[in-house]
Amino acid sequence: MTLPPEDLLALNEALTRFAAEEPAKAELVKLRYFAGFSLDEAADLLGISRATAKRHWAYARAWLSCALTDEGRPEPA
């Protein structure tokens, strides 16, 4: 899947903000989204249980979804 440049930039910015707040969860996102690992494979690589990986993945998806919507973005000054 190829994203338009503005969407890719928005995703990069959101993931950078997310990594500052939740570095372990952001690493899971990177392994799943960019490296193509399954949830189980990423859990093994990170040394976390599959249940924890599922919780982290759900949280990360919700956080990033909110950050990438207009409601989740700060109002322009």
LOBA-86148 format. One line per 10 residues: number of its first residue (from 1); their letters; for each residue x, y, z of N, C-alpha, C. Coordinates in Angstrom, 3 decimals. Last residue first. Example, Ala and Ser with C-alpha at 12.3 -4.5 7.8 and 13.67 -1.06 7.14 Angstrom:
2
2> SA> 12.850 -2.250 7.080 13.670 -1.060 7.140 12.900 0.030 7.870 | 13.190 -5.690 7.800 12.300 -4.500 7.800 13.200 -3.300 7.800
//
This chain:
77
77> APEPRGEDTL> -2.896 27.884 15.378 -2.836 29.144 16.127 -3.270 30.313 15.276 | -5.027 25.062 14.869 -3.960 25.972 14.418 -4.043 27.299 15.168 | -5.627 22.576 17.377 -6.150 23.689 16.572 -5.007 24.584 16.124 | -4.182 19.304 17.113 -4.372 20.587 17.797 -4.887 21.659 16.832 | -6.044 16.421 16.151 -4.989 17.391 15.874 -5.249 18.691 16.625 | -8.214 14.824 16.527 -7.038 14.571 17.338 -5.920 15.566 17.136 | -10.082 15.577 14.664 -10.406 15.779 16.074 -9.163 15.638 16.959 | -8.964 14.765 12.258 -9.018 16.195 12.545 -9.305 16.464 14.013 | -6.829 11.936 12.879 -8.105 12.546 12.505 -8.066 14.024 12.840 | -4.486 11.016 13.911 -4.532 11.251 12.472 -5.870 11.811 11.988
67> ACSLWARAYA> -4.930 10.594 16.595 -3.933 11.599 16.204 -4.026 11.956 14.731 | -6.745 8.461 16.476 -7.167 9.759 17.006 -6.217 10.868 16.544 | -5.017 6.525 15.454 -6.232 6.884 14.727 -6.729 8.256 15.174 | -3.121 6.344 17.488 -2.729 6.862 16.178 -3.938 7.273 15.350 | -4.733 5.284 19.552 -4.000 6.532 19.742 -3.658 7.158 18.387 | -5.663 2.876 18.419 -6.614 3.905 18.835 -5.923 5.262 18.950 | -3.214 1.533 17.993 -4.115 1.812 16.868 -5.096 2.924 17.222 | -2.270 1.365 20.647 -1.514 2.118 19.630 -2.402 2.484 18.450 | -4.212 -0.313 21.833 -3.984 1.046 22.332 -3.306 1.903 21.262 | -3.849 -2.650 20.321 -5.158 -1.986 20.348 -5.008 -0.532 20.801
57> WHRKATARSI> -1.172 -3.200 20.948 -1.563 -2.960 19.562 -2.897 -2.224 19.499 | -1.307 -3.684 23.719 -0.491 -2.573 23.209 -0.896 -2.202 21.786 | -2.937 -6.000 23.710 -3.376 -4.771 24.389 -2.624 -3.557 23.868 | -1.277 -7.737 22.252 -2.621 -7.416 21.759 -3.147 -6.144 22.395 | 0.961 -7.832 23.941 1.103 -7.304 22.583 -0.256 -6.918 22.009 | -0.186 -9.128 26.134 0.301 -7.745 26.272 0.441 -7.100 24.902 | -0.678 -11.600 24.931 -1.792 -10.821 25.490 -1.389 -9.351 25.652 | 1.872 -12.457 24.328 0.958 -12.174 23.224 -0.232 -11.342 23.712 | 4.404 -10.851 26.322 3.413 -11.892 26.065 2.525 -11.479 24.896 | 7.607 -9.779 25.052 6.377 -9.555 25.798 5.392 -10.669 25.456
47> GLLDAAEDLS> 9.923 -9.525 23.517 9.987 -10.209 24.806 8.773 -9.953 25.679 | 9.979 -8.574 20.996 10.007 -7.578 22.065 10.075 -8.211 23.451 | 9.797 -10.933 19.524 10.966 -10.060 19.345 11.114 -9.058 20.489 | 7.248 -11.842 20.366 8.458 -12.622 20.641 9.711 -11.752 20.548 | 5.649 -9.796 19.309 5.669 -10.054 20.754 6.932 -10.818 21.135 | 6.114 -10.172 16.580 6.557 -8.929 17.219 6.626 -9.096 18.730 | 4.883 -12.679 16.227 6.314 -12.507 15.951 6.858 -11.265 16.641 | 2.205 -12.035 16.889 2.949 -13.033 17.663 4.459 -12.901 17.467 | 1.608 -10.166 14.890 1.539 -9.770 16.297 2.334 -10.748 17.160 | 4.032 -10.396 12.221 2.722 -10.669 12.822 2.757 -10.209 14.274
37> FGAFYRLKVL> 5.936 -7.842 10.556 5.830 -8.968 11.472 4.394 -9.148 11.941 | 6.534 -5.705 8.863 5.618 -6.744 8.407 5.502 -7.965 9.305 | 7.925 -3.426 9.292 8.713 -4.639 9.082 7.840 -5.825 8.670 | 5.851 -1.500 9.527 6.954 -1.288 8.588 7.755 -2.550 8.295 | 3.883 -2.602 11.278 3.524 -1.823 10.090 4.653 -1.766 9.070 | 5.217 -4.138 13.296 4.050 -4.646 12.579 3.868 -3.930 11.250 | 7.382 -2.579 14.136 7.599 -3.973 13.742 6.433 -4.500 12.919 | 6.046 -0.167 14.751 7.079 -0.206 13.706 7.317 -1.625 13.218 | 4.408 -1.006 16.868 3.821 -0.482 15.626 4.827 -0.573 14.485 | 6.369 -1.673 18.753 5.458 -2.699 18.257 4.824 -2.264 16.939
27> EAKAPEEAAF> 7.409 0.842 19.216 8.268 -0.177 18.619 7.425 -1.319 18.058 | 5.268 2.032 20.490 5.660 2.532 19.174 6.560 1.517 18.465 | 5.337 0.686 22.904 4.181 0.489 22.027 4.500 0.957 20.606 | 7.727 1.694 23.915 7.577 0.251 23.693 6.421 -0.044 22.742 | 7.246 4.550 24.093 8.274 3.980 23.213 8.106 2.480 22.932 | 5.077 6.693 24.417 4.951 5.242 24.598 5.972 4.514 23.721 | 5.874 9.342 23.928 5.003 9.022 25.064 5.031 7.538 25.418 | 7.483 9.225 21.706 7.939 10.029 22.843 7.140 9.696 24.102 | 5.904 7.739 19.984 7.137 7.138 20.499 7.687 7.919 21.688 | 3.934 9.641 19.338 3.566 8.449 20.082 4.803 7.809 20.721
17> RTLAENLALL> 5.442 11.433 17.811 4.818 11.887 19.071 4.465 10.696 19.957 | 6.092 9.673 15.708 7.160 10.305 16.483 6.625 10.795 17.823 | 3.565 9.104 14.706 4.346 8.023 15.291 5.510 8.570 16.122 | 2.860 11.632 13.718 2.073 11.015 14.783 2.868 9.914 15.475 | 4.817 11.944 11.706 4.728 12.909 12.811 3.971 12.311 13.996 | 4.176 9.744 10.046 5.502 9.868 10.644 5.473 10.813 11.846 | 1.554 10.441 9.279 1.806 9.210 10.023 3.149 9.276 10.724 | 2.078 12.811 7.853 1.225 12.852 9.045 1.439 11.614 9.903 | 3.638 11.723 5.767 4.211 12.724 6.670 3.410 12.802 7.963 | 1.724 10.104 4.560 2.936 9.498 5.092 3.614 10.449 6.074
7> DEPPLTM> -0.066 12.050 3.708 -0.501 11.050 4.690 0.700 10.377 5.344 | 1.483 13.437 1.854 0.975 14.159 3.029 0.481 13.197 4.109 | 2.074 11.415 -0.101 3.126 12.020 0.724 2.606 12.731 1.972 | -0.236 8.639 0.051 0.166 9.930 -0.497 1.192 10.582 0.434 | 1.004 5.275 0.418 0.267 6.421 0.943 0.694 7.677 0.209 | 0.640 2.150 -0.917 1.378 3.391 -1.007 0.493 4.531 -0.536 | 0.843 -1.175 0.000 0.000 0.000 0.000 0.889 1.240 0.000
//
